[in-house]
Amino acid sequence: MKTYVTFGQAHAHRINGQTFDKDSVAVIECSNATEGRKLAFDFFGDKFCFEYHENRFDFKSMEYFPRGLIKAN
């Protein structure tokens, strides 16, 4: 399963050589929605905009994230 995380204008993170920011969506591999949300906070603290479990993410919104999907784990 996956959780997708989006970021606000002032949210930028550098993790494992990857930059996560307003132009990208982080992809977190997880076993369920609860674990995905916990991992989002573990990785990004409270500096992200939204987190969506895979059955709730609208892939049509990807036009707003020109850097695309980036694996977080």
N, C-alpha and C positions, 0 to 999 in steps of 0.2 A: 504494500500500500504506500501511498505518497501523501505528503502534505505540501502545499504550495504556499510560499510566503512572499508578500510584496512589501515594499519599503516606501517611506515618505521622502520628501525632498532633502531633508537633513539627515537621513539615515544612510550611512555608508559603513560597511564592514569589510575587513580583509581577513579571510579565514582560509588556511591551507593553500595560500597562494592565489585564491580567487577573490575578486571584488564583487560584493553584493551591494546594489544601490537601487535608486528609483527607476533605473532603466532595465532592471533584471528581475527575474522571479527565482527564488531559491526553491529547490526541490529536496525535500527531506524524506528519505526512506524510513518507514515506520511500520509497526505491526497493527496500529489502530489510530483513530483520530486523537484519543487522549495522549498517547505517546508522541504523536506528531506535534501537538501543541506544546507539550513539555520540552521536546527537543528544540522547537523554535525559540522558546525562552532561554534554553541552555546555550544555544548558538549566538543569539542576537540580543539577549537581555530584553528590555522593553522598547528597544529601538527598531521596531518594524511597524508596518501599517496594518496588514491583515494576514491571517493564516486561514487556509481553506483545505479541508480534506479533499481527496481526489474526486469524490462524487459531487462536490460543490463548486469546483473551480470552473470558471467560464473561459474556455480557450479562445473564444472570440475576442477577449480583452487583450490578447497577446500583442495586438497592434500598438499598444501603449508601452510595451517593454521591448525596445529595439535590440537589447543585448540578449534577449531570450531567456531560456531556462538554464540554470546553473545548479549542478548537484552540490548539496551542502555536506553530504556524508556518503 
